[in-house]
């Protein structure tokens, strides 16, 4: 693993790229801001120059060399999205440098100021939610890509085939069989394909005092992603936060209320879906099938990452409820 002494040396050596025109600092200090203790999480440092109280850079380091690829992916994804990353108050980090040192990749980005999104930020009149939706619509329009029907079907079939490898027991089999029809219903639809952040949880959004909203962690993002997936993920987790849902049972209650309820945060979620659907010109009848595909994708991500069965993932139960509701999602008032 790269030490902070090595990081300081690297920053000085590459200051012509990382600096802002000022001379390279004589020394750096660091604040570790990594959240969680999962082996898959990267080390994130804020780099301060000399005795300054405002960080100059955000540095990401891998815990193991197996994480090198994800840091390289984040750098490339941020470079791809950079020309249209800012819209209204929403911003993303600027990728500055990504290098390998003795087999370890390190990534330097600009610092995005703010505090993690909290329940108070989601209270009416919903400026944060509206800004995030407008930004997602802007991101979609800026990266719009129409794929052929066969290409879309192939990807959805690949998702179902991947799930086949993990399902065990009759209950999981029945859920997957029920998911097949709505997913392949999208086969004949001219779905727009958009750049997808694919980790739009509240923990990856920072809100500054002046109202700017920073979107972090782009290692999982992809070009040619599915519309609405980022919004579904964002709204579901915002609902958990607003409802202060902690255990799986409470979260499932929150999930049903967010997407099928009529009061509280459900009204905000419905307005957000309506804003997005109209902004990108989607068909409302696509929403349920896209939601089912979204929850299946995130189920499989957890299955691989945590080595669990599909039915042990909260996303699997979100998929099951979506199917139980016949995928009847609505964005109507």
SULRASUL-V882079 format. One record per residue. N is the residue number from 1. RES is the residue in one letter. PSI is psi in radians with two decimals (* if undefined). NEAR is the number of other ideal C-beta (glycine too) atoms within 12 Angstrom. D_CENTER is the distance of its C-alpha to the mean C-alpha in Angstrom with 1 decimal. Layout:
N&RES&PSI&NEAR&D_CENTER  N&RES&PSI&NEAR&D_CENTER
This chain:
1&X&2.53&21&26.5  2&X&2.30&33&26.9  3&X&2.89&17&28.8  4&X&-0.54&24&28.5  5&X&-0.73&15&31.8  6&X&-0.68&22&30.6  7&X&-0.79&35&27.6  8&X&-0.75&30&30.1  9&X&-0.71&19&32.3  10&X&-0.72&34&29.4  11&X&-0.77&37&28.5  12&X&-0.75&22&32.2  13&X&-0.54&19&32.7  14&X&0.40&23&29.9  15&X&-0.38&26&30.5  16&X&-0.48&15&31.6  17&X&-0.68&20&28.1  18&X&-0.45&35&26.3  19&X&2.93&21&29.0  20&X&0.48&17&29.4  21&X&-0.34&9&33.1  22&X&2.73&14&34.3  23&X&2.71&12&36.0  24&X&2.35&24&34.1  25&X&2.70&23&34.2  26&X&-0.48&15&36.8  27&X&2.86&19&34.4  28&X&2.66&31&30.9  29&X&2.84&24&29.6  30&X&2.56&28&26.2  31&X&2.09&22&24.1  32&X&2.13&20&21.9  33&X&0.25&24&18.8  34&X&2.31&23&17.0  35&X&2.44&16&15.8  36&X&2.94&13&16.8  37&X&0.27&9&19.2  38&X&2.44&13&17.4  39&X&-0.46&16&18.9  40&X&-0.19&23&15.6  41&X&2.48&23&14.5  42&X&2.85&38&15.6  43&X&2.25&33&18.2  44&X&2.16&34&17.3  45&X&2.49&33&20.5  46&X&2.23&30&21.5  47&X&2.15&39&24.6  48&X&2.44&24&27.5  49&X&2.26&28&30.6  50&X&-2.12&17&33.9  51&X&0.36&11&34.3  52&X&2.58&19&31.7  53&X&-0.11&11&29.6  54&X&2.20&14&26.7  55&X&2.54&26&24.5  56&X&-0.66&31&24.8  57&X&2.73&40&21.9  58&X&2.25&41&18.8  59&X&2.29&42&19.5  60&X&2.33&43&17.4  61&X&2.56&36&19.5  62&X&2.59&33&19.3  63&X&-0.51&24&21.0  64&X&2.80&20&22.4  65&X&-0.32&20&22.9  66&X&-0.33&15&20.9  67&X&-0.05&28&17.8  68&X&-0.76&29&19.2  69&X&-0.64&20&17.6  70&X&-0.59&30&14.0  71&X&-0.69&38&15.1  72&X&-0.66&27&16.8  73&X&-0.75&29&13.9  74&X&-0.76&39&11.9  75&X&-0.84&31&15.2  76&X&-0.68&22&15.7  77&X&-0.73&35&12.4  78&X&-0.63&37&12.9  79&X&-0.69&24&16.5  80&X&-0.74&26&15.7  81&X&-0.22&36&13.7  82&X&-0.73&24&16.2  83&X&-0.38&16&18.8  84&X&0.45&23&16.9  85&X&-0.49&33&14.1  86&X&2.26&25&16.2  87&X&2.12&26&17.1  88&X&-2.32&21&19.0  89&X&-0.02&26&17.9  90&X&2.32&37&14.4  91&X&2.87&32&14.2  92&X&2.82&36&12.3  93&X&2.60&35&14.1  94&X&2.14&27&16.9  95&X&2.16&31&17.2  96&X&-0.75&31&20.8  97&X&2.46&32&21.9  98&X&2.08&33&21.0  99&X&2.76&29&24.1  100&X&2.36&20&25.4  101&X&1.94&25&28.1  102&X&0.68&15&30.3  103&X&-0.02&15&27.6  104&X&2.23&28&24.8  105&X&2.42&35&22.1  106&X&2.61&44&21.2  107&X&2.29&46&18.9  108&X&2.31&38&19.8  109&X&2.86&39&17.7  110&X&2.75&28&18.8  111&X&2.30&31&18.4  112&X&2.09&33&16.3  113&X&2.67&21&18.4  114&X&3.04&26&17.7  115&X&2.68&19&17.2  116&X&2.43&23&14.3  117&X&2.34&33&13.8  118&X&3.02&19&16.5  119&X&-0.64&22&18.4  120&X&-0.50&16&20.8  121&X&-0.24&31&18.2  122&X&0.06&34&17.8  123&X&2.64&18&21.5  124&X&2.53&16&23.4  125&X&0.50&13&23.7  126&X&0.70&25&19.9  127&X&-0.64&23&19.6  128&X&-0.83&38&16.0  129&X&-0.80&40&14.9  130&X&-0.70&27&17.1  131&X&-0.70&32&15.9  132&X&-0.75&43&12.1  133&X&-0.80&40&13.5  134&X&-0.68&28&15.9  135&X&-0.73&40&13.5  136&X&-0.68&44&11.4  137&X&-0.78&35&15.0  138&X&-0.78&28&16.1  139&X&-0.72&41&13.3  140&X&-0.85&37&14.4  141&X&-0.65&21&18.0  142&X&-0.36&23&17.8  143&X&0.28&31&16.4  144&X&2.36&25&18.1  145&X&2.11&23&19.5  146&X&2.06&17&21.8  147&X&2.71&25&22.1  148&X&2.72&17&25.3  149&X&-0.74&18&25.6  150&X&-0.65&12&26.5  151&X&-0.75&19&23.4  152&X&-0.76&33&21.1  153&X&-0.68&23&23.3  154&X&-0.71&17&23.3  155&X&-0.71&27&19.6  156&X&-0.68&35&19.7  157&X&-0.60&21&22.8  158&X&-0.66&20&21.2  159&X&-0.78&34&18.6  160&X&-0.70&32&21.5  161&X&-0.65&18&23.6  162&X&-0.74&21&21.1  163&X&-0.61&39&21.1  164&X&-0.60&20&24.9  165&X&-0.30&17&25.1  166&X&-0.37&30&23.6  167&X&2.44&30&25.2  168&X&2.47&18&28.3  169&X&2.79&14&30.8  170&X&-0.68&11&31.7  171&X&-0.80&17&29.2  172&X&-0.69&29&26.2  173&X&-0.74&18&28.1  174&X&-0.68&17&28.8  175&X&-0.78&35&25.2  176&X&-0.71&34&24.3  177&X&-0.70&19&27.4  178&X&-0.49&28&26.5  179&X&-0.37&41&23.0  180&X&-0.81&28&24.7  181&X&-0.89&20&26.3  182&X&-0.61&35&23.5  183&X&-0.78&39&21.3  184&X&-0.22&25&24.3  185&X&-0.52&26&25.2  186&X&-0.18&41&22.6  187&X&-0.81&26&24.8  188&X&0.13&16&27.1  189&X&2.44&28&24.7  190&X&1.17&20&23.9  191&X&2.27&37&20.2  192&X&2.49&33&18.7  193&X&2.34&29&16.1  194&X&2.87&38&13.5  195&X&2.19&36&11.2  196&X&2.22&35&7.7  197&X&-0.70&39&4.6  198&X&0.26&34&3.5  199&X&0.90&30&1.5  200&X&0.90&39&3.0  201&X&2.73&28&5.9  202&X&-0.50&33&9.1  203&X&-0.28&24&9.5  204&X&0.21&33&7.3  205&X&2.24&40&9.4  206&X&2.39&31&13.1  207&X&2.14&32&16.0  208&X&2.94&21&19.2  209&X&-0.52&12&22.7  210&X&0.16&11&23.2  211&X&0.01&19&20.3  212&X&2.59&25&17.9  213&X&2.06&40&14.1  214&X&2.35&35&12.2  215&X&2.07&41&8.6  216&X&3.01&40&8.3  217&X&1.56&36&7.3  218&X&0.27&40&7.2  219&X&-0.48&34&9.0  220&X&-0.06&27&7.2  221&X&2.84&34&7.1  222&X&2.56&27&10.3  223&X&2.66&25&13.0  224&X&0.52&25&14.6  225&X&-3.07&38&11.7  226&X&2.43&43&12.4  227&X&2.64&43&12.8  228&X&-0.34&47&11.7  229&X&-0.82&42&9.1  230&X&-0.69&42&6.3  231&X&-0.75&48&9.2  232&X&-0.87&44&10.4  233&X&-0.79&38&7.6  234&X&-0.86&42&7.8  235&X&-0.72&46&11.6  236&X&-0.80&44&12.1  237&X&-0.53&36&11.0  238&X&-0.67&40&12.7  239&X&-0.76&39&15.6  240&X&-0.75&33&15.8  241&X&-0.80&30&16.1  242&X&-0.72&35&18.6  243&X&-0.04&29&20.6  244&X&0.79&16&20.5  245&X&2.20&25&19.9  246&X&-0.95&14&20.3  247&X&2.90&13&21.7  248&X&-0.67&19&20.6  249&X&-0.78&14&23.4  250&X&-0.65&18&22.4  251&X&-0.63&27&18.8  252&X&-0.66&30&20.1  253&X&-0.74&25&22.5  254&X&-0.75&33&19.8  255&X&-0.82&40&17.7  256&X&-0.69&29&21.0  257&X&-0.72&28&21.9  258&X&-0.76&42&18.7  259&X&-0.27&41&18.9  260&X&-0.02&30&22.7  261&X&-3.12&23&24.2  262&X&-0.07&17&26.1  263&X&2.92&14&26.0  264&X&-2.38&21&23.9  265&X&-0.35&35&20.2  266&X&-0.62&30&20.7  267&X&-0.67&27&22.4  268&X&-0.76&37&19.6  269&X&-0.75&44&17.2  270&X&-0.73&33&19.9  271&X&-0.65&25&20.4  272&X&-0.76&40&16.8  273&X&-0.74&40&16.9  274&X&-0.75&27&20.3  275&X&-0.74&29&19.3  276&X&-0.83&41&16.6  277&X&-0.78&30&19.0  278&X&-0.66&18&21.8  279&X&-0.62&29&19.9  280&X&-0.01&35&19.0  281&X&0.65&18&22.2  282&X&2.86&33&20.7  283&X&2.33&23&23.0  284&X&-0.54&24&22.5  285&X&-0.20&20&23.8  286&X&-0.35&35&20.8  287&X&-0.84&42&18.5  288&X&-0.78&35&19.6  289&X&-0.67&42&19.5  290&X&-0.63&43&16.0  291&X&-0.77&47&14.9  292&X&-0.78&47&17.0  293&X&-0.69&46&15.5  294&X&-0.85&43&11.9  295&X&-0.56&43&13.2  296&X&-0.75&45&15.3  297&X&-0.83&40&12.7  298&X&-0.51&37&10.8  299&X&-0.87&38&14.4  300&X&-0.57&32&15.4  301&X&-0.74&28&12.6  302&X&-0.66&27&14.0  303&X&-0.78&27&17.5  304&X&-0.72&19&17.3  305&X&-0.68&18&15.8  306&X&-0.07&20&18.0  307&X&0.97&13&20.9  308&X&2.97&20&21.3  309&X&2.70&22&22.6  310&X&-0.76&39&20.4  311&X&-0.13&28&22.2  312&X&-0.08&19&21.2  313&X&2.39&32&17.6  314&X&-0.61&32&16.7  315&X&-0.55&39&14.6  316&X&-0.71&35&18.0  317&X&-0.53&30&19.7  318&X&-0.68&43&17.3  319&X&-0.79&42&18.1  320&X&-0.77&30&21.8  321&X&-0.71&32&22.0  322&X&-0.73&38&20.5  323&X&-0.68&30&23.2  324&X&-0.55&22&25.8  325&X&0.17&23&25.2  326&X&0.54&19&25.9  327&X&0.52&32&22.5  328&X&1.17&21&24.1  329&X&2.47&41&21.3  330&X&2.53&24&22.7  331&X&0.20&35&21.7  332&X&2.58&15&25.4  333&X&*&11&26.7
